[in-house]
Amino acid sequence: MSERRRHHRRHGGRRTQAQRRTETQQRLLDATAEALADLGWSGLSTTEVSRRAGVSRGAQQHHYPTKMALVAAALEHLLDRLRAEYEQAFADLPHDRRDVAGALDLFWDTLRQPPAMALLELALAGRTDEDLRVLSVDLNERVIQIVKEVFHDLFPETLPPDLVDTLIRGLFALLVGLSLQNSLDGDAGGHQAAVLAQLKDFARLLVPDTGAVPGTAAGAAPAAAPAP
């Protein structure tokens, strides 16, 4: 038996065409997010994406014939990735940090990472780019819906639904503004950290720590808190 055949047997055989297609698309979409975060909408090009993904221009055009097709697929990929990565990161927190303050810390970290910055770049650029506006006009609403669903999963029945909607919209707007400023100055004056600390104090009043978050090791559901 040849060395190549032994290698494929050890590693489960050759990848299927579907697997190769999925892996190529994944590299292209991740590279699009990285390029958006690093270069902005004005610096994004299919040539740069292909270079970062290690994929030929021909292969890139086969999967995503136009720049807008690539960006549309990347947007959906980023939304799915943000939710999955946030939920996994929260589950990986130490037990004593799986509370609303820990959730806010993690959300703040998430908003400063390349995937979230790429989405922010698309939202900002959509203001003046007619084609991009079609893709990004409801982006804010879609992210808020994801945040609301995750909050419900992590802290069910702690607050009335109408209050949760209003609070999360305000929180998201505030943290997006902070993340934009952070991308410019890195919080050189510590003002963003101070705002976040006050937000966590307020959040603890609304959603007190009553034990383990559902889905964690202890599995106890927090008691409902009265509406303010």
C-alpha positions in Angstrom: 0.0 0.0 0.0 1.3 3.4 -0.9 2.1 6.1 1.6 -0.7 8.3 0.2 -3.3 5.5 0.6 -2.1 4.7 4.1 -2.5 8.4 4.9 -6.0 8.6 3.6 -7.0 5.4 5.5 -5.6 6.8 8.7 -7.5 10.1 8.3 -10.8 8.6 7.1 -10.3 8.8 3.3 -10.5 11.7 0.9 -12.7 14.7 1.6 -15.8 14.7 -0.5 -16.6 17.4 -3.0 -19.2 18.8 -0.7 -16.7 19.0 2.2 -14.2 20.8 0.0 -16.9 23.2 -1.2 -18.0 24.0 2.4 -14.4 24.5 3.6 -13.6 26.9 0.7 -16.8 28.9 1.4 -15.9 29.0 5.1 -12.4 30.4 4.3 -13.9 33.0 1.9 -16.5 34.2 4.4 -14.1 34.4 7.3 -11.6 36.3 5.1 -14.4 38.7 4.1 -15.0 39.4 7.8 -11.4 39.9 8.5 -10.9 42.3 5.5 -14.0 44.3 6.5 -12.7 44.7 10.1 -9.2 45.6 9.0 -9.8 47.6 5.9 -13.4 48.8 6.0 -15.9 48.7 3.3 -13.9 51.0 1.0 -10.9 48.7 1.2 -12.8 45.5 0.7 -12.1 43.7 -2.7 -12.7 40.2 -3.9 -8.9 40.1 -4.8 -8.0 40.8 -1.1 -10.5 38.3 0.1 -9.2 35.6 -2.2 -5.6 36.4 -1.0 -6.5 36.1 2.6 -8.5 32.9 2.1 -5.7 31.3 0.1 -8.2 30.7 -2.7 -7.8 31.5 -6.4 -9.9 34.3 -8.0 -11.5 31.7 -10.2 -12.6 29.6 -7.2 -13.9 32.7 -5.4 -16.0 33.7 -8.4 -17.3 30.2 -8.8 -18.7 30.3 -5.2 -19.6 34.0 -5.1 -19.8 35.5 -8.6 -20.0 39.2 -7.4 -18.7 41.2 -4.5 -22.3 41.8 -3.2 -23.0 38.0 -3.3 -19.9 37.4 -1.2 -20.9 40.2 1.3 -24.5 38.9 1.5 -23.3 35.4 2.4 -20.7 36.8 4.8 -23.4 38.8 6.6 -25.4 35.7 7.2 -22.3 33.7 8.2 -21.3 36.5 10.7 -24.7 36.5 12.4 -24.7 32.8 12.9 -21.0 32.9 14.1 -21.6 35.7 16.6 -24.4 33.8 18.3 -22.6 30.4 18.4 -19.4 31.9 19.6 -21.1 34.0 22.3 -23.1 31.1 23.7 -20.0 28.9 23.7 -17.9 31.5 25.4 -20.6 32.0 28.1 -20.8 28.3 28.7 -17.0 28.3 29.1 -17.0 31.0 31.8 -16.2 30.0 35.4 -19.4 29.2 37.3 -19.2 32.3 39.5 -19.1 34.6 36.4 -22.2 33.1 34.7 -24.4 36.0 35.7 -25.7 39.1 34.1 -22.4 41.0 34.8 -20.4 38.2 33.2 -22.8 38.2 30.2 -22.3 42.0 29.8 -18.5 41.7 30.0 -18.6 39.0 27.4 -21.0 41.0 25.1 -18.6 44.0 25.3 -15.7 41.7 24.4 -17.7 40.3 21.5 -18.5 43.7 20.1 -14.8 44.6 19.9 -13.9 41.4 17.9 -13.5 41.4 14.1 -16.8 39.6 13.3 -18.8 42.3 15.2 -16.7 45.1 13.8 -17.3 43.8 10.3 -21.0 43.9 10.8 -20.7 47.5 12.2 -18.7 48.4 9.1 -21.5 47.1 6.9 -24.2 49.0 8.8 -22.2 52.3 8.6 -21.4 51.9 4.9 -25.0 51.0 4.1 -25.9 54.6 5.0 -24.3 55.9 1.7 -24.1 52.8 -0.5 -27.4 52.1 -2.2 -26.6 48.5 -3.0 -25.3 47.7 0.5 -28.3 49.4 2.1 -30.5 46.7 0.8 -28.5 44.1 2.7 -27.9 46.1 5.9 -31.1 48.1 6.4 -32.5 45.5 8.9 -29.1 44.4 10.3 -29.6 46.3 13.6 -33.0 44.6 14.1 -31.6 41.2 13.4 -28.8 41.5 15.9 -31.2 42.9 18.6 -33.4 39.8 18.0 -30.4 37.5 18.5 -29.5 39.3 21.7 -33.0 39.1 23.0 -33.2 35.3 22.3 -29.9 34.7 24.0 -30.9 36.8 27.0 -34.1 34.7 27.2 -32.1 31.5 27.1 -29.7 32.6 29.7 -32.0 34.5 32.1 -35.6 33.3 31.4 -38.5 34.9 33.2 -36.4 37.4 35.0 -38.0 40.5 33.4 -41.2 41.3 31.6 -40.8 40.9 27.8 -41.7 44.5 27.0 -39.1 45.7 29.4 -36.5 43.3 28.0 -37.1 44.7 24.5 -36.6 48.3 25.5 -33.6 47.6 27.8 -31.8 45.6 25.1 -32.4 48.2 22.4 -30.9 50.9 24.7 -28.1 48.7 25.8 -27.2 47.7 22.3 -27.2 51.3 21.0 -25.0 52.3 23.9 -22.5 49.5 23.6 -22.2 49.9 19.8 -21.4 53.6 20.3 -18.8 52.6 22.9 -17.3 50.0 20.6 -17.0 52.5 17.8 -15.1 54.9 20.1 -13.0 52.1 21.4 -11.9 51.2 17.9 -10.5 54.8 17.7 -8.9 55.3 21.1 -8.7 52.0 22.8 -10.3 53.6 25.9 -7.2 55.6 26.6 -9.0 57.6 29.2 -10.9 54.7 30.9 -14.3 56.3 30.2 -15.7 53.2 28.5 -14.7 50.9 31.3 -16.4 53.3 33.8 -19.6 53.3 31.8 -19.5 49.5 31.6 -19.0 49.2 35.3 -22.1 51.3 36.0 -24.1 49.3 33.4 -23.2 46.1 35.3 -24.3 47.6 38.6 -27.6 48.6 37.1 -28.0 45.1 35.5 -27.4 43.4 38.8 -30.3 45.3 40.3 -32.6 44.2 37.5 -31.4 40.6 37.2 -29.9 39.7 40.6 -27.7 36.6 40.9 -30.0 33.9 42.2 -27.7 30.9 41.5 -26.8 28.9 38.4 -27.9 30.0 35.0 -30.1 27.4 33.3 -28.1 25.1 31.2 -25.1 25.3 33.5 -23.8 22.6 35.8 -26.1 23.4 38.7 -29.1 23.8 36.4 -31.2 25.9 38.8 -33.5 28.4 37.2 -33.3 31.9 38.6 -36.3 33.3 40.5 -38.4 35.9 38.7 -37.5 39.5 39.7 -40.3 42.0 40.2 -40.5 44.7 37.5 -39.1 48.0 38.5 
